[in-house]
Amino acid sequence: MGKVRLADIAKKVGVSTVTVHNALAGNKGVSEELREKIQSVASEMGYQILSERKQEAREAAGEASYTVGVLIAENYLAQYETFYWKMYQELAVAATEKRCFAAVEILRKEDERNTLKLPACVEGNKVDGLIVLGKINKEYIVKLTETARIPVVFLDYYDKDFAKDAVVIDNFYGTYLLTEFMFAQGIEELGFVGSIYSTSSIMDRYCGFLKSMMSHKKEVKQQWLIEDRDELGQMGFKLPKRLPKGFVCNCDLAAYMLIDKLTERGYKVPEDVSVVGFNNYLYPELADREITTYEVNTKAMTKVALEKVLKQIKNPKRGHGMDIVSGHMVIKKSVKLKK
């Protein structure tokens, strides 16, 4: 009798453990019809409601198995093996260590932009919390956060109005360090590659670049600010006729594409033009270009995000706000060093 767990009831009913807990505890967020069904199943299974202290002891012993949904927008899967797929793999490992499960779901473009249909894992009450990877449509975020009765944490994206519970890399300071490194090598004519208004991460990285340029009293020339993607995230760009001595790119993929375009035009990297990226991540299909970059600590980010959502599952008042995770510079061969 005493061995029946919330997870056992949840499995039989086909809902999450949080839904079962809310139903048995009389909390909001559960329809009367579902509450009665859960109470009936719990009674049939011989479940006895434990005191809060005993329930916490069970959780500490690893008996509570939560399921965390991981939502990735379809457009991030369009090219190569994505950075966010790597993050999901890190999340899955971290979830195992926490004695819980990570279930991935792909957000289709049609649902994100038009129908605003909620993830199946949310509509079916299959998950106890949700982690959203990367930027998604704001209208979808609003519906998701207002409708879903579970914690929602954003990873590698934030918005002060719509996505406040977030975990992000230190985009601003990381790009500031990269730009300062260029100046330290005597490279003072600099451009930036990245669609500044595309994501909060790219905008923060541009602001780090801008701070360094302003600190050195250097003008940011419009022709050297290169948009690198369209509204759906498809990457592609053209080079200006006259080039600076160096480019700060918002990610390693943009840096990789830039190096290819420079090579096609007859320029050598780093002899003629220096290039830095961000993330320290290139897809397995691509050749290593030895790009100097700022490494994102994906393991730390995913662990913080998971801990954040688990805190909110156990106590809705905990774990709110934005967490910033630092990375570090990785110096390779794409910058011409000062002699």
VMD Tcl script that draws the C-alpha trace (Angstrom):
set ca {
  {0.00 0.00 0.00}
  {2.64 2.52 1.08}
  {4.82 1.72 -1.93}
  {2.42 3.29 -4.43}
  {4.03 6.47 -5.81}
  {2.69 9.53 -7.58}
  {4.62 8.38 -10.66}
  {2.74 5.05 -10.58}
  {-0.62 6.82 -10.56}
  {0.52 9.25 -13.26}
  {1.57 6.38 -15.51}
  {-1.78 4.60 -15.13}
  {-3.84 7.74 -15.74}
  {-1.57 9.01 -18.51}
  {-0.66 12.38 -16.97}
  {2.37 13.96 -15.27}
  {3.33 13.46 -11.62}
  {2.75 17.18 -10.99}
  {-0.83 16.87 -12.27}
  {-1.38 13.93 -9.90}
  {0.09 15.90 -6.99}
  {-2.09 18.94 -7.73}
  {-5.20 16.76 -8.05}
  {-4.63 14.97 -4.74}
  {-3.56 18.13 -2.92}
  {-6.55 20.14 -4.12}
  {-4.40 22.63 -6.02}
  {-5.54 24.66 -9.02}
  {-4.78 23.70 -12.61}
  {-6.69 20.44 -12.78}
  {-10.22 20.05 -14.11}
  {-12.80 18.50 -11.77}
  {-13.31 15.58 -14.14}
  {-9.59 14.77 -14.22}
  {-9.24 15.34 -10.47}
  {-12.00 12.81 -9.76}
  {-10.42 10.29 -12.12}
  {-7.01 10.64 -10.46}
  {-8.50 10.36 -6.99}
  {-10.41 7.26 -8.04}
  {-7.32 5.58 -9.53}
  {-5.26 6.53 -6.48}
  {-7.88 4.97 -4.22}
  {-8.01 1.79 -6.29}
  {-4.22 1.47 -6.11}
  {-4.26 1.95 -2.34}
  {-2.36 5.22 -2.37}
  {-2.25 7.11 0.92}
  {-1.48 10.84 0.92}
  {1.78 11.41 2.75}
  {2.76 14.34 4.90}
  {4.85 17.00 3.16}
  {7.92 15.93 5.13}
  {7.57 12.28 4.13}
  {7.01 13.24 0.50}
  {10.19 15.33 0.53}
  {12.07 12.37 2.04}
  {10.88 10.15 -0.82}
  {12.02 12.71 -3.39}
  {15.42 12.96 -1.70}
  {15.73 9.19 -1.94}
  {15.22 9.43 -5.69}
  {11.72 7.98 -5.79}
  {10.15 10.94 -7.56}
  {10.68 10.63 -11.32}
  {9.87 13.86 -13.14}
  {9.61 14.22 -16.89}
  {10.93 17.46 -18.42}
  {9.95 18.36 -21.96}
  {12.53 19.92 -24.27}
  {11.15 22.03 -27.13}
  {13.29 22.81 -30.21}
  {11.96 24.94 -33.08}
  {12.00 23.22 -36.47}
  {14.02 25.99 -38.12}
  {17.02 25.18 -35.89}
  {17.18 21.70 -37.43}
  {17.37 22.94 -41.02}
  {21.15 22.96 -41.48}
  {23.66 20.34 -40.37}
  {23.57 18.83 -36.87}
  {22.45 21.77 -34.79}
  {23.98 23.39 -31.73}
  {20.63 22.97 -29.96}
  {20.55 19.25 -30.66}
  {23.89 19.07 -28.82}
  {22.31 20.99 -25.94}
  {19.42 18.52 -25.82}
  {21.92 15.66 -25.54}
  {23.57 17.46 -22.62}
  {20.13 17.91 -21.03}
  {19.34 14.23 -21.39}
  {22.57 13.32 -19.57}
  {21.92 15.87 -16.82}
  {18.35 14.58 -16.42}
  {19.60 11.04 -15.92}
  {21.92 12.25 -13.18}
  {18.94 13.93 -11.52}
  {16.86 10.71 -11.72}
  {14.37 12.23 -14.15}
  {13.61 12.08 -17.88}
  {14.08 14.53 -20.78}
  {11.63 14.18 -23.68}
  {12.34 16.18 -26.85}
  {9.63 17.59 -29.12}
  {10.07 19.55 -32.36}
  {8.04 22.77 -32.72}
  {6.81 22.88 -36.32}
  {6.99 26.20 -38.20}
  {3.25 26.05 -38.90}
  {2.41 25.68 -35.21}
  {4.93 28.33 -34.12}
  {3.87 30.98 -36.63}
  {0.22 30.26 -37.50}
  {-1.83 27.78 -35.49}
  {-0.01 28.40 -32.18}
  {-0.79 24.82 -31.26}
  {0.78 23.86 -27.94}
  {3.31 21.00 -27.76}
  {1.68 17.57 -27.57}
  {3.58 16.84 -24.37}
  {1.97 19.90 -22.75}
  {-1.55 19.36 -24.10}
  {-1.47 15.73 -22.99}
  {-0.15 16.54 -19.51}
  {2.84 14.28 -20.19}
  {5.53 16.52 -18.70}
  {6.08 18.21 -15.36}
  {8.08 21.12 -16.75}
  {9.33 22.47 -20.10}
  {12.69 23.81 -21.33}
  {12.58 25.80 -24.58}
  {15.82 25.92 -26.58}
  {16.54 29.13 -28.49}
  {14.32 31.95 -29.65}
  {10.75 31.23 -30.75}
  {7.88 33.43 -31.93}
  {6.73 35.84 -29.18}
  {3.04 35.16 -29.81}
  {3.74 31.48 -29.26}
  {5.68 32.24 -26.06}
  {2.76 34.26 -24.70}
  {0.26 31.48 -25.38}
  {2.62 28.83 -24.02}
  {3.39 30.63 -20.75}
  {-0.22 31.73 -20.19}
  {-1.79 28.36 -21.03}
  {0.65 25.76 -19.77}
  {0.16 25.05 -16.09}
  {3.73 23.85 -15.67}
  {7.06 25.68 -15.26}
  {8.61 26.93 -18.53}
  {12.33 27.80 -18.63}
  {14.10 29.28 -21.67}
  {17.63 28.17 -22.55}
  {19.89 30.45 -24.63}
  {17.12 33.05 -24.99}
  {15.49 35.63 -22.78}
  {12.97 38.44 -22.98}
  {12.27 40.81 -20.10}
  {8.52 40.66 -20.73}
  {7.81 37.17 -22.10}
  {10.73 34.87 -21.25}
  {11.99 35.98 -17.85}
  {12.88 32.53 -16.52}
  {15.98 31.94 -18.60}
  {19.55 30.64 -18.70}
  {21.94 32.38 -21.10}
  {25.66 32.51 -21.88}
  {27.56 35.71 -21.12}
  {27.15 36.92 -24.71}
  {28.04 40.55 -24.03}
  {31.28 40.03 -22.13}
  {32.36 37.10 -24.31}
  {32.22 39.14 -27.51}
  {33.78 42.13 -25.77}
  {36.77 39.91 -24.88}
  {37.06 38.64 -28.46}
  {37.02 42.19 -29.87}
  {39.57 43.35 -27.29}
  {41.79 40.44 -28.36}
  {41.68 41.74 -31.93}
  {42.72 45.21 -30.79}
  {45.53 43.71 -28.71}
  {46.91 42.21 -31.95}
  {46.86 45.62 -33.63}
  {43.74 44.86 -35.72}
  {41.66 48.04 -35.54}
  {39.50 48.00 -38.69}
  {36.70 45.66 -37.66}
  {33.33 44.50 -38.94}
  {30.56 42.43 -37.36}
  {28.77 39.46 -38.94}
  {25.33 38.75 -37.49}
  {21.67 39.74 -37.85}
  {21.51 42.01 -34.81}
  {17.72 41.98 -34.42}
  {17.32 38.25 -35.05}
  {17.86 37.02 -31.47}
  {18.65 38.48 -28.06}
  {21.94 36.53 -28.07}
  {23.16 38.14 -31.31}
  {22.12 41.58 -30.11}
  {24.02 41.09 -26.84}
  {27.08 39.92 -28.77}
  {26.89 42.98 -31.02}
  {26.66 45.21 -27.93}
  {29.84 43.60 -26.57}
  {31.54 44.30 -29.91}
  {30.22 47.87 -29.85}
  {31.52 48.53 -26.34}
  {35.03 47.53 -27.36}
  {34.86 49.67 -30.51}
  {33.66 52.68 -28.50}
  {36.36 52.12 -25.86}
  {38.97 52.43 -28.61}
  {37.14 55.39 -30.19}
  {36.61 53.48 -33.44}
  {33.74 54.07 -35.83}
  {31.44 51.14 -36.63}
  {31.02 51.39 -40.40}
  {27.63 50.42 -41.76}
  {29.03 48.54 -44.77}
  {30.92 46.25 -42.37}
  {27.81 45.26 -40.41}
  {26.73 42.14 -42.29}
  {23.32 40.49 -41.85}
  {23.88 36.72 -41.88}
  {20.37 35.16 -41.83}
  {16.73 35.64 -42.83}
  {13.62 35.70 -40.60}
  {13.45 31.88 -40.55}
  {17.09 31.53 -39.53}
  {18.40 30.40 -42.92}
  {22.00 31.61 -43.16}
  {23.61 33.35 -46.11}
  {25.29 36.69 -46.86}
  {27.46 38.64 -49.30}
  {30.73 40.43 -48.64}
  {31.16 44.18 -49.21}
  {33.61 45.34 -51.90}
  {36.06 46.85 -49.43}
  {36.92 44.73 -46.42}
  {38.21 45.56 -42.92}
  {41.24 43.88 -41.39}
  {39.11 41.69 -39.15}
  {35.58 40.40 -38.51}
  {33.86 39.51 -35.26}
  {31.21 36.88 -36.05}
  {28.19 36.07 -33.89}
  {28.80 32.30 -34.15}
  {31.34 29.82 -35.50}
  {29.11 28.83 -38.42}
  {29.02 32.46 -39.61}
  {32.82 32.59 -39.19}
  {33.19 29.37 -41.19}
  {31.04 30.72 -44.02}
  {32.93 34.01 -43.95}
  {36.31 32.26 -44.26}
  {35.03 30.33 -47.30}
  {33.83 33.55 -48.94}
  {37.12 35.30 -48.22}
  {39.05 32.38 -49.71}
  {36.89 32.44 -52.85}
  {37.76 36.11 -53.28}
  {41.48 35.37 -52.93}
  {42.04 36.52 -49.34}
  {44.01 34.50 -46.79}
  {42.93 34.04 -43.17}
  {44.55 35.28 -40.99}
  {47.28 36.86 -43.15}
  {44.92 39.29 -44.91}
  {41.77 39.21 -42.74}
  {41.41 37.94 -39.17}
  {38.21 36.22 -38.02}
  {36.74 35.27 -34.63}
  {33.58 33.30 -33.89}
  {31.46 32.33 -30.90}
  {30.37 28.99 -29.30}
  {33.44 26.85 -30.11}
  {31.10 24.53 -31.98}
  {31.13 23.48 -35.62}
  {28.95 20.77 -37.10}
  {30.64 17.39 -37.70}
  {30.06 17.71 -41.46}
  {32.26 20.81 -41.64}
  {36.04 20.95 -41.82}
  {37.90 22.47 -38.88}
  {38.90 26.06 -39.70}
  {40.80 26.56 -36.40}
  {38.58 29.56 -35.49}
  {39.47 31.65 -32.45}
  {36.26 31.77 -30.46}
  {34.45 32.05 -27.11}
  {33.47 28.62 -25.81}
  {29.96 28.16 -24.45}
  {29.81 25.92 -21.39}
  {26.81 23.89 -22.58}
  {27.08 21.38 -19.72}
  {26.84 24.12 -17.12}
  {23.99 25.87 -18.97}
  {21.89 22.73 -19.29}
  {22.46 21.77 -15.65}
  {21.41 25.23 -14.46}
  {18.30 25.13 -16.68}
  {17.35 21.68 -15.42}
  {17.86 22.66 -11.78}
  {15.80 25.79 -12.39}
  {12.81 23.91 -13.80}
  {13.02 21.19 -11.12}
  {13.00 23.82 -8.37}
  {9.84 25.31 -9.83}
  {8.20 21.88 -10.18}
  {8.79 21.20 -6.49}
  {8.04 24.74 -5.36}
  {6.46 27.24 -7.82}
  {7.91 30.17 -5.84}
  {11.55 29.13 -6.36}
  {14.06 29.39 -9.20}
  {12.67 32.41 -11.07}
  {14.70 35.00 -12.98}
  {17.63 34.95 -15.39}
  {20.90 33.06 -14.84}
  {24.06 33.97 -16.78}
  {26.72 31.30 -17.34}
  {30.28 32.33 -18.19}
  {32.44 30.71 -20.87}
  {36.07 31.29 -21.90}
  {38.14 32.30 -24.92}
  {39.79 29.64 -27.06}
  {42.66 31.02 -29.15}
  {43.30 29.10 -32.38}
  {44.68 30.17 -35.78}
  {42.18 32.55 -37.40}
  {43.68 35.77 -35.97}
  {46.97 37.27 -37.10}
  {49.01 37.62 -33.90}
  {51.09 40.66 -33.12}
  {54.83 40.05 -33.41}
}
mol new
graphics top color blue
foreach p $ca { graphics top sphere $p radius 0.5 }
foreach p [lrange $ca 0 end-1] q [lrange $ca 1 end] { graphics top cylinder $p $q radius 0.2 }
display resetview
